[in-house]
Amino acid sequence: MLNALTIDVEDYFHVTAFERHVRRDEWDNYELRVEANTRRILDLLDEFNIRATFFVLGWVAERVPEMVRNISGRGHEIACHGYGHELVYRIGPERFRDDVRKSKALLEDICGEPVAGYRAPSYSITNKSLWALDILIEEGFSYDSSIFPVLHDTYGIPDAPRFLHEIVRPSGVIKEFPLSTLPVTVGGKEHRLPIAGGGYLRLLPSWVVSRGMRRINTVEREPAVLYFHPWEIDPEQPRIRAGLKSQFRHYLNLHRTEGKLKALFGELSFTRMNDVLSIKPIETRLVEIS
């Protein structure tokens, strides 16, 4: 079964974990490493003959448009990660609309193709910001991949559907492709283990992620989603002084990410998110949330 491979294209200083230590008006003062890291990813994907979806931050695209054209020209899907990497539930509807509209127009102008998909910074479409789905529909997005069906201190809707579904909103209908989780029972209670990638990929052994996704494919008969960031294959990136939790989340096992990705690419089948959406029927999975 084909799974969705996704890359959130942002740089090391954009992450939410460092927002208290890195001011937005100082971003241009930091070394930009995303272009070189993305080029490494593109070469890696060519090695395994894999096409992926790149959720590109508008701020990055504005500064390195040739990188976006290179991604698109090598057969990958360009999708939207917003412009300024601000948490959706924090900035509110008006600023959110401005953010996604600006980024979508910028990406479409650079790559010359419609941008259909969106992923919120730090998966920040939660129960506090479901209004964002209406804005995405109104701004012309056909699918979203922002809802992480887990309990987390920054993001997540713990009881959200685990697999691809359509969400009915006052503005219309949008496809939702949630991040992958695996049900596990601990002490007689079921929990959802995040296995979609990112920090979870760096924390967990690769065989746990691989077996979890294979179970999703073979037992639950559903496609899985894997994600990572360009900075996660860059153990030489500059160190930012931050709290211990933030440093742990960001710098853990950076030197192992590329090897884990290669292992997964050799064991599972991946493609662009829009390709999976075109193959997998959604049928009656209509979820009305308000």
Buried (B, 14 or more C-beta within 10 A) or exposed (E): BBBBBBBBBBBBBBBBBBBEEBEEEEBEEBEBBBBEBBBEBBEBBEEEEBBBBBBBBBBBBBBBBEBBBBBBEEEBBBBBBBBBBBBBBBBEEEEBBEBBBBBBBBBBEBBEEEBBBBBBBBBBBBEEBBBBBBBBBBBEBBBBBBBBBBEEEBBBBBEBBBBBBBBBBEBEBBBBBBBBBBEEEEEEEEBBBBBBBBBBBBBBEBEBBBBBBBBBBEEEEBBBBBBBBBBBBBEEBEEBEBEEEBBEBBBBBBEBBBEBBBBBBEBBEBBBBBBBBEEBEBEEBEEEBE
